[in-house]
Amino acid sequence: MKGTVILDAIKRRLSDIVGEKVYITANQGRRKRSSLTGILEGTYRSLFTVLVPGTPPTRLSFTYSDVLTRAVIIQTVKEKDEAAAIS
């Protein structure tokens, strides 16, 4: 029950920033991480999508449990810039 409440909170937080530019760091295993910047395109029942600009544009999807387990870290570009300014 508690896990469901946390996942719902993550989903609400992401729903609030749909359409904004986000910075994502994803764990790819074996100490490998990839970072990318894209636009949070949409939130759905069990996942959210990010549109990464390029030629051609790429659409990536992640689950809310990825965020919960910190396999994916997502920040708005504004939050990332503010954190860098403080450091």
Secondary structure by P-SEA (a helix, b strand, c coil): caaaaaaaaaaaaaaaaccbbbbbbbbccccbbbbbbbccccccccbbbbbbbcccbbbbbbcaaaaaaccbbbbcaaaaaaaaaac
